C-alpha cells in the first residue's frame, strides 16, 4: 500500500514539474496576424490632481489623520507633487499630506 501511494505521489510530482505543456484543444491559439500592425497609442495622464482645490497658505482646512478629520492650517503647498504641509494644533511638527486628503472649511 505504501509503495502504491509513493508511486502515485512521485508520478504526480513529475507530471507537475513537466516543462512541456500538454496539447489542450480548448487553449486559445494565436491567429496569424501581420507583423506590421501597430498598437494603439497609450496616453499617460500627467500628475495633476483629480479635483483642483484652490487652497493657499494660511487657509483653515480639515485633514484626515488616523481615520479622523482634524482641523489644520495650511503652511505650504507643492502643486507639482500634489502634497501640502499643514500645521495641526497640539502637534509639534508640521505634517505633509496629499492634497486629495484636504477639505477646505
C-alpha positions as a printed NumPy array, in Angstrom:
array([[  0.   ,   0.   ,   0.   ],
       [  2.836,   2.425,   0.855],
       [  4.552,   1.673,  -2.457],
       [  1.412,   2.447,  -4.442],
       [  0.94 ,   5.71 ,  -2.585],
       [  4.619,   6.61 ,  -3.038],
       [  4.45 ,   5.766,  -6.746],
       [  1.306,   7.864,  -7.21 ],
       [  2.883,  10.791,  -5.355],
       [  6.079,  10.527,  -7.413],
       [  4.074,  10.347, -10.627],
       [  2.103,  13.425,  -9.645],
       [  5.26 ,  15.354,  -8.723],
       [  6.924,  14.506, -12.033],
       [  3.874,  15.49 , -14.062],
       [  3.62 ,  18.786, -12.166],
       [  7.245,  19.613, -12.99 ],
       [  6.92 ,  18.668, -16.669],
       [  8.106,  21.652, -18.707],
       [  6.25 ,  20.789, -21.911],
       [  2.563,  21.645, -21.757],
       [  0.032,  19.033, -22.808],
       [ -1.881,  19.626, -26.004],
       [ -5.056,  21.338, -24.888],
       [ -7.665,  21.556, -27.627],
       [ -9.517,  24.282, -25.676],
       [ -6.463,  26.55 , -25.478],
       [ -6.53 ,  29.85 , -27.35 ],
       [ -4.128,  29.706, -30.237],
       [ -2.773,  32.94 , -31.685],
       [ -4.043,  33.724, -35.131],
       [ -1.614,  34.541, -37.887],
       [ -1.598,  38.314, -37.878],
       [  0.672,  40.502, -39.953],
       [  3.652,  41.907, -38.075],
       [  3.028,  45.384, -39.457],
       [  0.133,  46.142, -37.108],
       [  0.829,  48.905, -34.635],
       [ -0.651,  49.013, -31.152],
       [ -2.975,  51.815, -30.2  ],
       [ -1.161,  54.79 , -28.694],
       [ -1.17 ,  54.792, -24.931],
       [ -1.701,  58.132, -23.286],
       [ -0.431,  58.558, -19.77 ],
       [ -2.052,  61.283, -17.722],
       [  0.281,  63.771, -16.149],
       [  0.492,  64.115, -12.391],
       [ -2.38 ,  66.528, -11.955],
       [ -4.794,  66.429,  -9.062],
       [ -8.186,  64.976,  -9.953],
       [-10.049,  67.892,  -8.45 ],
       [ -8.282,  71.234,  -8.395],
       [ -8.514,  72.539,  -4.86 ],
       [ -7.924,  76.269,  -4.563],
       [ -6.204,  76.371,  -1.2  ],
       [ -3.332,  78.575,  -0.206],
       [ -1.022,  79.026,   2.742],
       [ -2.899,  80.192,   5.819],
       [ -6.236,  78.555,   4.928],
       [ -8.085,  76.681,   7.659],
       [ -8.748,  73.137,   6.451],
       [ -9.608,  69.658,   7.688],
       [ -7.288,  66.726,   7.027],
       [ -7.679,  63.034,   7.697],
       [ -5.242,  61.774,  10.339],
       [ -5.544,  58.189,  11.55 ],
       [ -9.046,  57.963,  10.08 ],
       [-10.39 ,  61.08 ,  11.804],
       [-10.924,  64.562,  10.367],
       [ -8.749,  67.098,  12.203],
       [ -8.638,  70.874,  11.822],
       [ -5.357,  72.256,  10.499],
       [ -3.777,  75.308,   8.909],
       [ -2.019,  75.111,   5.539],
       [  1.652,  76.081,   5.778],
       [  2.705,  75.442,   2.162],
       [  1.556,  73.637,  -0.987],
       [  3.543,  71.687,  -3.587],
       [  1.132,  71.525,  -6.525],
       [  3.573,  69.588,  -8.696],
       [  3.811,  66.75 ,  -6.131],
       [  0.172,  67.084,  -5.063],
       [  1.122,  67.473,  -1.398],
       [  0.625,  70.134,   1.24 ],
       [  2.28 ,  70.871,   4.563],
       [ -0.202,  71.548,   7.329],
       [  0.079,  72.595,  10.974],
       [ -2.178,  70.668,  13.316],
       [ -2.86 ,  72.31 ,  16.689],
       [ -1.377,  70.299,  19.537],
       [  1.348,  68.708,  17.412],
       [  4.944,  69.897,  17.459],
       [  5.824,  69.141,  13.837],
       [  4.101,  70.035,  10.591],
       [  2.527,  67.167,   8.67 ],
       [  2.779,  66.54 ,   4.921],
       [ -0.489,  65.25 ,   3.445],
       [ -1.841,  64.644,  -0.041],
       [ -3.928,  67.481,  -1.444],
       [ -6.744,  64.974,  -2.001],
       [ -6.964,  64.471,   1.782],
       [ -7.608,  68.176,   2.402],
       [-11.124,  69.56 ,   2.773],
       [-11.457,  73.313,   2.757],
       [-13.675,  74.734,   5.521]])
